[in-house]
Amino acid sequence: MSGHSKFANIKHKKEKNDAAKGKIFTVIGREIAVAVKEGGPDPNNNSKLRDVIAKAKANNMPNDTIDRGIKKAAGDANSVNYEFVSYEGYGPNGIAIIVDALTDNKNRTAANVRSAFTKGNGNVGTPGCVSYMFDKKGQIIVDKEECDMDADDLMMLALDAGAEDFSDEEDSFEIITDPDAFSEVRQKLEEEGIAMVSAEVTMIPQNYVELTDENAVKSLQRTLDLLDEDDDVQAVYHNWDE
């Protein structure tokens, strides 16, 4: 089985996030608030909240911070007014970019996202303009150094739990699932004590695009950095082969 693992990317992003934990904790905090509002504060009865908690732990969010976020959202459910919004557009050389955000002010977020695209010589497009180039999938990354299980055994465990694909990469294992099967597969791995570097539903590009022009790379990086700094932005997906 094969896949296109972006583990090097994820390690880079984690290192970057370690230097800016406030950002990633804000992102996850909003996801916790929305999950609690939608399904209640008990992770045993709220699979979405279970998934967000797993994501929080993968990003080294302290347990007491997670618990505080859940309690705050449960006691203050009526004030949780974040809306999910998604933007699609193009970076330099037609690089496809999708931006997911949770916001309490859609006008502010739209203006900030548009500005980030413009400053990187790109532009926001219409809904659907690039999302057809991506597949929505559950993606679980396991660091080989942290996994004691044999590759074949891990593959069979994942596939038996409902995974679609298993990829043995240089420094990691990548498990791909249908979005609807993601929670079940992730939970099964967790029960078996498998440490996950990353576990989330994501948008995976069908093809990756290389950038050889140095100015285009700088422009795209500017857009991605500006989006990364925006607290409203939850996730950014692109098909740049970094």
Long-range contacts (C-beta under 8 A, 24 or more apart in sequence): 1-155, 1-165, 1-166, 1-167, 2-165, 2-167, 3-165, 3-166, 3-167, 3-169, 3-174, 3-176, 4-167, 4-204, 4-208, 5-141, 5-167, 5-169, 5-172, 5-174, 7-141, 7-143, 7-169, 7-171, 7-172, 7-174, 7-197, 8-171, 9-242, 10-141, 10-197, 10-198, 11-197, 14-59, 14-197, 16-228, 17-59, 18-60, 21-60, 23-228, 23-229, 23-231, 24-59, 24-61, 25-59, 25-61, 25-65, 26-231, 27-231, 27-233, 27-234, 28-52, 28-55, 28-56, 28-59, 28-61, 28-69, 29-69, 30-82, 30-102, 30-234, 31-55, 31-102, 31-234, 32-56, 32-66, 32-69, 32-70, 32-73, 33-69, 33-72, 33-73, 33-80, 33-82, 34-80, 34-82, 34-84, 34-102, 36-70, 36-73, 36-74, 36-77, 36-80, 37-73, 37-77, 37-80, 40-74, 41-70, 41-71, 41-73, 41-74, 47-183, 48-183, 50-183, 50-187, 51-182, 51-183, 51-186, 51-199, 51-200, 51-201, 54-186, 54-190, 54-196, 54-199, 55-199, 55-200, 58-196, 58-197, 58-198, 58-199, 85-109, 85-110, 86-127, 87-113, 87-124, 88-124, 88-125, 88-126, 88-127, 88-128, 88-129, 88-130, 88-131, 89-117, 89-122, 89-123, 89-124, 89-125, 89-129, 89-130, 90-117, 90-122, 90-123, 90-125, 90-129, 90-130, 91-117, 91-120, 91-121, 91-122, 91-219, 91-220, 91-223, 91-238, 91-240, 92-120, 92-121, 92-122, 92-211, 92-213, 92-215, 92-216, 92-219, 92-220, 93-209, 93-211, 93-213, 93-216, 94-209, 95-122, 95-209, 95-211, 95-220, 95-238, 95-239, 95-240, 96-130, 96-133, 96-134, 96-205, 96-209, 96-238, 96-239, 97-122, 97-130, 97-223, 97-236, 97-237, 97-238, 98-130, 98-131, 98-134, 98-203, 98-236, 98-237, 98-238, 99-227, 99-233, 99-235, 99-236, 100-233, 100-234, 100-235, 100-236, 100-237, 101-230, 101-232, 101-233, 101-234, 102-232, 102-234, 103-232, 105-232, 108-232, 109-230, 109-232, 109-233, 112-226, 112-230, 112-232, 113-227, 113-230, 113-233, 115-226, 116-223, 116-226, 116-227, 116-230, 117-223, 119-222, 119-223, 119-226, 120-219, 120-220, 120-221, 120-222, 120-223, 120-224, 120-226, 121-216, 121-219, 122-219, 122-220, 122-223, 131-203, 133-205, 133-206, 133-207, 133-239, 134-203, 134-204, 134-205, 134-206, 134-237, 134-239, 135-203, 135-204, 135-206, 136-179, 136-201, 136-202, 136-203, 136-204, 137-164, 137-176, 137-177, 137-178, 137-179, 137-201, 137-202, 137-203, 137-204, 138-176, 138-177, 138-178, 138-179, 138-181, 138-182, 138-185, 138-186, 138-199, 138-200, 138-201, 138-202, 139-174, 139-175, 139-176, 139-177, 139-198, 139-199, 139-200, 139-201, 139-202, 139-204, 140-174, 140-175, 140-177, 140-182, 140-185, 140-186, 140-189, 140-196, 140-198, 140-199, 141-172, 141-173, 141-174, 141-175, 141-196, 141-197, 141-198, 141-199, 142-172, 142-173, 142-174, 142-175, 142-189, 142-194, 142-195, 142-196, 142-197, 143-171, 143-172, 143-195, 143-197, 144-171, 144-172, 144-173, 145-171, 146-195, 146-197, 147-173, 147-194, 147-195, 149-192, 149-194, 154-194, 157-188, 157-189, 157-192, 157-194, 158-185, 158-188, 158-189, 161-185, 161-188, 161-189, 172-197, 176-204, 202-235, 202-237, 203-237, 205-237, 205-238, 205-239, 206-239, 207-239, 208-239, 208-240, 208-241, 209-239, 209-240, 209-241, 210-241, 211-240, 211-241
